[in-house]
Amino acid sequence: MEDGTSKAPGYCTGTDDDLARQWDVRADCDVRHILDRVADKWSLLVIALLDRRTMRFTELRRAVDGVSQRMLTVTLRQLERDGLVHRTVYPVVPPRVEYELTPLGMSLHEVIKSLVIWTEEHQQEISTARSAFDLRTAEEEHQLQAMAR
């Protein structure tokens, strides 16, 4: 084991003199688990939709295109477990359940908003890069096929 590496699973840190602070990519790293959770596509969409607004499950399901009922349920439960979403169940028939961001979830939304702004600002550059890549790989494939003949 490297000098300065903790043996405790889940403990992740960079070096003291590393101002950028790299995270540990081990499978048992807590930071990695949290990043996996908050960066998955359904979590990002749910957090974005719940910004400053309470929503019922059916509203969320209609708003998140392509999500299954089971996947939305799993996503909401995981976000609730992580303290990002608060779930309120009203004792009525049929039961009414509402979801809202917690203060921790709202702070994450600010970070997500920055990511969306970056994406919007660089959308054209990314589109251009994708087109160039697709053209280049198609030409390479064509050349390989020609050489194989």
C-alpha positions, 0 to 999 in steps of 0.5 A: 500500500502506498505511503499515506493511503488509508486502509479504510474503505470509502476514505478518499482524498488527494495529496495535501499539496494537490490544490486540485484535489483528485478523487479516488476511483476505487470501487469502494470509494464513497465519493465515487458512489456519490458521483455515480448517484448524482451524475446519472441521467435520471437523477440529474433530470429529477433534481432539475425538475424539482428546483424550487417546486414540489411535484407529485410522482405522476407529474415527475413521470410525465415530465421525465421522458423515457423513464419507467415507473420502476426506474423513477421510483428507484431514483427517487428512493436513492435521492431521498436516501442521500438526503437530496430529496424529501418525500411527503406522504399524505394520509388520504385515499388514494395516497398522495406523495410529493417530492421536493429538494432538500437544502442539500439537493438545492445546493446540488442543483446550483452545480447542475445548473452550471453544467447545463450552462456550460453545455449550452455554451459549448453545444455547437463546438461539441456538435462540430467535433462529433460531425468531424469524428463521425466523418473521420471514422467513416473514412477510416472504415471505408479505407480499411474495407478498400484495403481488405478487398 
